[in-house]
Amino acid sequence: MFVMELTYTAPVEAVEEEMDAHIAWLDVHYAAGVFLASGRKVPRDGGVILAGGVSRAEIEKIATEDPFTVAGVCAYRITEFIATKTSADLATVRENPVV
């Protein structure tokens, strides 16, 4: 599983100009079952996406295709982790670590 943390690198006004395209991009990856949750950080200096079911290389590729990235208004920090315990709602993405 991945925590995709994005930080705005441009004023919020520039981010807002790309918001519709960003939301459409999110919708594609939700429909594909890759994105599990997303939202703005508080304070509003970026956002967070929880994702799973793909490789590190694929999640990095997905991040480069975000309209925010293409427009140069954000930078991503991607953290991979093994979700060994989850709520019942996220049981399908729970992982068993290799020992």
PyMOL commands that set and color helices and strands:
alter all, ss='L'
color gray80, all
select helices_A, chain A and resi 12-17+19-31+56-64+67-70+88-93
alter helices_A, ss='H'
color red, helices_A
select strands_A, chain A and resi 2-8+35-40+46-51+74-80
alter strands_A, ss='S'
color yellow, strands_A
deselect
rebuild
show_as cartoon
